[in-house]
């Protein structure tokens, strides 16, 4: 397996024709690892960073694996084993030494599942080839990999191989994802997946909303209606919680519009809007990818019909719709918000892996093995 590192701005475009076919057989297949998502993320957040994509090929030139990495200079405390890093929105300027860090393309805040793109059969060889290649580069100090699914072999394998290089390895649970396994019918879902209390509450809330208001909800079905419904989603998202307005600034809205547009064209996008008496009260931006419905982001109006729990009602309808479409998993995505656990999920972990090379006094890299 021959590994080459690509830093030129054309590197993403050059891999477009091979990328998604390799991903479909990968250890982690998610929309956040598609060429479209990775390219959109780089276009929005790549400024002041450099691509460091590792492409691994066989002797004939066939692409076997991709490590979609970027590099950036980050102020770090060498004593902090798991430094807090926010890539998309950055962080307030800090005093201290600057180190070159490597991260997945996809960042820390808007991509939920990231990983090496490689088949299970070649995974260990690709991890070894990546680290051997990086070991020959003297311009980085830390490999900080966020958003790794707990079921992925990458944290364990990379950690083991990095330790063999004499590097320091730290692994932590970064977040959790509540995931509902979907049965064949709605009746089976409410009977088998929900406890007695949760079953009663979901049915009661859905019946009450339908009895006291005119409930309507829809998916965006036409591209010409997408911008209008995104405007509604943004309004509800920013209203739903303190701090959301700061997150969903103009730059982030442009990113979400780009993602929504290509996701619509690929057939993944499920953007729902719910109204009570024709007033928008809740919205969810989801992706149907493979056999999963991924609940990516949401918004609701806390001032409108709060006693009727519109967000809960809409999730109920979306689960029923997912079952009707034959989907197998309803992934409520990262975050342990209390309401998610009322829908009968099990928790999956999201991991962070930090690999640090030894430093001499003054912050210079020590020779490998010292």
Buried (B, 14 or more C-beta within 10 A) or exposed (E): BEBEBBEEEEBBEEBEEBBBEBBEEBBBBBBBBBBBBBBBBBEBBBEEBBBBBBBBBEEEEEBBBBBBBBBBEBBBEBEEEEBEBEBBBEEEEEEEEEBBBBBBBBBBBBBBBBBBBBBEEBBBBBBBBBBEBBBEEEEBBBBBBBBBBBEBBBBEBBBEBBEEBBBBBEBEEBBBBBBBEBBEEBEEBBEEBBEEEBBEBBEEBBEBBEEEBEBEBEBBEEEEEBEEBBEBBBBBBBBBBEEBEEBBEEEBBEBBBBBBBBBBEBEBBBBBBBBBEEEBBBBBBBBBBBEBBBBBBBBBBEEBBEEBBBBBBBBBBBBBBBBEEEBBBBBBBBEEEEEBBBBBBEEBBBBBBBBBBBBEEEEEBEEEEE
